[in-house]
Amino acid sequence: MILEHPIYKIVGEVADQMGIKAYAVGGVVRDYFLHRPCTDIDIVCLGSGIDLALKVARHISENIEVRVFKNFGTAMFHYHYNGEDWQIEFVGARKESYRSNSRKPIVEDGTLTDDQNRRDFTINAMAVALNTENYGELLDPFGGIKDLNNGVIKTPLDPDITFSDDPLRMMRAIRFATQLNFIIENKTFEAIARNAHRIEIVSKERIADEMNKIVLSKVPSEGFKLLYRSGLMDLIFPEFSKMKGVDTMNEASHKDNFYHTLEVLDNVAKQSNNLWLRWAAILHDIGKPYTKRFDQKMGWTFYGHEVKGAKMVKQIFKKMKLPMNEKMKYVEKLVLLHLRPIILSEDIVTDSAVRRLLFDAGDDIDDLMTLCEADITSKNIQKVQRYLNNFKIVRKKLIDIEEKDRIRNFQPPINGEEIMEIFNLQPCREIGLIKNAIKEAILDGVIPNEYDAAYSFMMNEADKMGIKLKK
């Protein structure tokens, strides 16, 4: 095996001087054979990983800062090479055992075989020797190369033990299968289903990290289907599972919102790598199970599902330990607004309606349009094309109105402080009423988004309220 990065030779030379064995292991070996870029290198040695890290760093430069994690017996540093930042992590070979009620292992020193035995999957259990005597030799005790070639995810040892020991590995199996377009071996997948309940001892933060990697995959729907089939979805994201299934009443059925949402997610994934836009796709119909009603005339309805869904976003983000900041608010906004462009595409597109959409969506209008276009999933090709053609009209209207009225980052031509100054008012309800009236007049096209027009309009509104200029 040809190892091109100079760090491998350096590690091997330092390990020789220390009289210990050292190996490159895990993802960097896997990605080498998959021809995937990898800038994280894991080194395992038969000795102290911390001592090896410190000596390798000093060998390269006195200026390299080594971060040491004594509790875990690991150390790491960053190494700049060929314009890239490489993260090199060192650990001593170890073996682990777990208690059934804890996710924290009992760790002891071990051999390379022990270390490979504790790895999650055969494709991650390969190692490459770095010492001079056998530099570049591949150690593949579980047939990882064969599984890479066949596109198979399976555990090195009994999968029940592997998943019970560290239940996050069940999600990692699904994540790797989704990212690499591999299949999970039947025996391994059956063990995931049997041990799904063990995911409850894993921290929400670790689960969220794996979930986000699935969401960012090329075809994320594949990961969601595996999560559902395995039973993990019911435990980590039950709100999404609730969308599965079709109800029929008087021979009228609605579409399966679970599979519809996955189709929307994949459509968005083709257009954008924005993680939070993809989450908006996942959650855009999350309120439908709670608003589903059957009407004798209309059939199945989901009135208000966008409002219900937007309210659920914060709850879901909090529960799943996703960020409770502007990213959450962005998803909340897109879920709330996702029907607006569709309504515009169905009706005559008025300037007023477009202005209001621009005002409410702000800088996120382009992402909202991407979500709405992805939401057209009918099997009727003519219907889809009609909607998409109408969306082109909406997009053009958005551009034209924005150029003319500058609504996207709307700031009122006259602010509250000016109104107080002009009329010699203290803070009061009337100021808010005047400000809102100016905003509504601009959005309705009654007046242009200009100071003079807003001033004249303000004077008329103030006169109606009996408010006079200060003297």
N, C-alpha and C positions, 0 to 999 in steps of 0.2 A: 504494500500500500504506500503510495507516494504522499508524504506529508510536507506541504510546501511552506507553511508558516514557520519562520525561524524559531519561534518559541518552543517547538517540539524538540529541536536539536539542543537548545539551551537547557530545557528541563532534563533531557536525557543525560547531558554532560554533568550537570549538577547532581543528579541522582547517582551517577557513577561515582562521583567524588564522595558522596555521603554513604555509599555502599548499600543503597536501597533500590528497589524496583519501582518504576513509574510507568503509568499507562494513560493514554487519552481514552476517554470512555463516553458512552451515551450518545447524546444528540449530535455532537460534532462528527462522530464516526458514521452515524446513520445518514446525516445530511451530505457527507462526502459521497456516499454511494448513490444518493438520490440527486446529486448535482444541485443541491439547494444551498444558498448562502447561509453561513452560520458564523457569527462573531462571538459566540460564547463557547469557551473551551473548558471542559471539565477534566481535571487531572486526578487520578487516584494513585496513591503510593502505598507501599507496604512499610509504613512507618508514620512519622508525624507529617501530616499535610501542612501544618502551620510552619514547621521548620523548613520544609522544602520551599514553600511559597516565599518566605523571607530570604532565603539564600538565592533563589532564582531572581527575585526582584533586585537584590544587591548586585548580582552578576550583570544585569542589564543596565541599571543606573541607580545611583544613590538617591535620586530624586523621586523614585516611584513610591507612592504611598500604599502600603499594604493594610487592608482592613482584616482584622483578626476576630473570629467569633469562637472564643475558647469553649463556650458551652456546647458548641456543635462540632468542635475539632476541625473547623474549616478556616480558610483564609482566601482572600481574593485581591486582585489588583487589575487596573486597566493598563493596556499596552497599545500605543498608537503605531499602526503599521499600514503602509500603502494607503494612507488617507482615511483609514477606518479605525474606530475605537473598539478594541477587542477586550472582552472581559475574561480573565483567566481565574478559575476557581480550583483550589486544591483541597483534598481531603484524604485522610488515611483510610485504607480499606477497612470495612467494618461489616458486622452482622447485626441485624436488628430483630427484636421480638416485641410483640405488642400484647397488652392486656385487652380483653374484649370490650371494656367500657372506656377506653382511652384511645386518643389518636396520637399520643406521645410514645414513641418507641423506647425500649431499653436498648442502648447502643453499646457494643463491645468491639474491641479490635478484632479484625478478621483477615482472611486471605483474599486474594483476587477472586477466587471462586465464591467465597461468601458474599463479596460485594456484587458480583454478577447475579447471584441467586436472588438478592433482594431487589433487583431492578424490576421495573413495572412490566415491560414487554420485551420480547425477544429482539426486536429491532433496536431497542435501547440498551441491550445487554452486551453489545460487542465492545471489545477493547483492542487497542493497538499499542504494542510495546514501544517504549521510547529509549530504553537503554541501548548502548552501542552494540552489545553482543547480538541482539535480535531486533534491532530498530526496524519498525514498519511491519512487524509480524502481527497478523490479525488473530485474535483469540475470540472465537465465536462458538461457545459450547452449546448454544440452544438453536442454532440454525437461523440466526437473524438475517443473513444474506438471502437465504432461500425464501424467507417470509417477505423480505423487501421485494424480491423479484416477483413473488406471487401476489403481492398487495394484500397481506394478511396481518391483522393485529391479534396477537395472542400472548399469554403470560408465559414466563420461563418455567414456573413451577405450577402447582395446583392453583387454579384461578380463585377458588374459594378462600385460600389462605392469602393470596396476593391482595385480593380486594377487602377481605376482612381486616388485614393488617393496616392498610391505608386506603380507606374507602374513596378518597379523591381519585384514585387510579381508575375507577369506573368511568368518571367523567373524562379523564385523560384518554381512555380507550376510545370513547366516542369522539373526542376532539381530534385525535390523530386520524381516526377513520374518515372524519369529515374533511380535515385539511388535506390529507394525502389521497383522498378518494380510494381508500382501502376498505376491505370488509373485515368485520370482527368474526373470528373463528366461532363456530356454533357453541362449543364447550365454554369458551370465554364469555360469550354473550349470555348464555344461560346462567352463568355464575353471577353476572352483573344483576340479572333479574332476581336471583335468589338473595343477593346481598344488598339490594337497593336501600333497604331500611338503614343500613350502616352509614349512609351519607349524612344522617342526622347528627353524627358526632363531629362532622367536619365544619370548620368555621365558615360563616357566610362569605367572608372576604375571599377565601380560596375558591369557593364555588363560583363566585361572581367572576373571578379571573378566568376560570376555565370556560364559563358561559360566554364571556366576551370574546374569547378566542374562537369559539364555535360560531358566534354571530359574525365575526370578521372573515370567516372562511369564504371561499369562492362560491360554494353552493350551500349556504347555512341551513337550508331546509332539511338536508340529509341528517344533520346532527340533531335537529329537533325531533325528527321522526324516530331516531334511535333512542333519544331521551324518553319519548312517550312509550315506545314499545317495551323498554326496559323497566318502566315503572318509576324512573327517577324524576320524570317531569311532575308527576303527582305530588312528589315530596318537596321539590325545590321551586316549582312554579305552577301551583295548582290552578291559578287563574287562567293560565293558557290551556291546560288540559280541559278546563270546563267548556271551552269553545268547540270541543270535538263532538261530532254527531249531527244528525239531521232529524228534525221533528216533522211529522206529517199530520195534517188536519184537513178533513174533507178533500182528500187527494191532492192537497197543496203542500209542497215541501219548500224549505229554504235551503240555501247552499251550506255546505259544511264550512263554518267559519274558521276552523282549525287549518284545513288545507288551503282555503282561500288566503289566509294570512301568510302561510308559508310561501305561496306563490307571489304575493306582494313583496315579501322579504327578499326572495330571489330576484325579483324584478329590480328592486332598489339596489341590490348587491351588484347587478350588472352595470349600474350607473354611478355608484359612489362607494368609497371606502369609509365614509363617515360613520363611525360606530353608533353615534346617537341618532342619526337619520335612520339607521337600520333598526334601532330600538323603537323609534316612532312607528316604523312599519310593523314591528312585532305587536305593539300596543294599540294600533289605530282602531281596532275593532274589539278591544278587550272588554268594553262595556256591553257588548251585544247580548251575552247570556243573561244579563240582569235587566235588560229592557225589552226582551223578546215577548211579543204579544201576537195573538191571532185575531184578526178582524174579519168578519164574515164577508165584507165587501173588498177590503184591501189585501186580504191574505196575511202573511207573516210581516210584522213590522218591528222596527228597532228604533223607534222615535227617541231622540235624546241620547243615543248611545255614545255620541262624541263628547257630550257633557259628562256623562257618567264615567267614561273612559279617562277623560282628562283628570277627574277627581281621583281616580284609582292610581294614576301614575306615581304620585307622591308616596302613597301607601306601599306600592310595589317596590319602588326604589329604596325606600327606608328598610323594608323587610329583607330585601336581597343585598343590602349594603352596597348599592350603587350610589354614585355621588349625589348628594343633596344640595346641588349648587345650580349654576346657570345651565348645566347640561340637562338636569332634571326639568328645569323650567322650559328649556327648548323643546324637549319631548312632549311636555304637557301642552305647550302652545300648538305644536303640529297635530297632536291628537284632537285637540279642541277644534282646530280649523280645517281638518282634512276633508270635510264635505263641502266647504265653501266654493272652491274652484269647480267642483263637479256640478254644483247647482248652477254656477255661472255658465258652464259649458252646455247646459241643457236649455237655458233660456236666452232671450235676447240680452246681450252683454251691455249693460248700461254703464256710463262713465262713473256714476255715483257708486254702484256696487263694486266696481274695480278700485275706486279710491278707498273705500272702506276695507277692502281686502288688503290693499297695500298698507294702510294704516295699521291694521291689526297684526299683519305678518311681519312688517318691518323688513329687516335685512334677511329674514329667513324665508322670504317669498319664493326664491328659486328652489330651495329644498322642499318647500310645501308643494310646489308644482311637480317636482320629481316624484314625491310620495303619491300625489293624486294620479299621475299618469301610470304609476306602478299598480295602483289600485283597480285599474280596469282589467279584469281577468275573465271576462265572458268568453265562452267557447264560440260565440257568434262573432266571426271575424269581421263581418260588415259593421256590427255594433261597436266593436272595439275601435275600428278605424274611424267611425263617425265621431266617437268621443275624442280620439286623439287629434283629429282634424279640428274639432271645436276647441280643444286645448291650445292649439296653435293660434287660434283667434284670440283666446284669452291672454296668452303670453304676449302677443303683439299689442293688445290693449294695455297690458301692464306696462310695457316699455313706453308706449305713447303717452299714457297718463303720467307716468313718473317723470318723463322728460318735460312735460308741460306744467305739472302741478307740484312736483318735488314732495311727494307724500310719504315715501318710504321711511325717511328719518324726520317725520313731521315735527316741527317746532312751531307753536303758534306765533303769528306775526306780532301779536301784542300779548305780553305775559301778565301775570297777576300783579306784579309790583307796579307796572305801568298803569294798570287800571286803578290801583289804589292811589297812585300819585295824581292821575288825571282828575279823579273825582273826590280826592281828599277823604278816602275811606280807610277805616281800620279793617283788619281781616274779618270777613263776614261771608255769609251764604251768597249774597248777590254777586260777589266777585267770581265765584265758581260758576254761577249761572251764566254770566256774561262770557267767560272763557269757553264754556261748553257750547254756547250758542254760536260763537265764532267758529269753533272747530266743526260743528255740525254743518254750518253754512258752507264752509270750504269743502267738506267731504261730499255734500249734496250738489256742489257746483253752483250754488247761489251766488257766491263771490269767489274771485280768484285768490290764490294763496299769496297775497301781497299786502303790504302794510296799509296803504291808503284805503283800499277796499275794506280791509278789516276795521280800520278806524271809523269809517263812515257807518259801517254795520253796527259797531259797538255803540256809537252815539245814538242810533235809532233804538237799539235794545235798551240802553240806559234810560232813554226818554220814556219808553213803555213802562219801565219799573219806577218811574218818578225820581230817578237819580240825576242830579244836576252837576254841571261842571263846577270845580272849586273856584272861588273868586279871590 
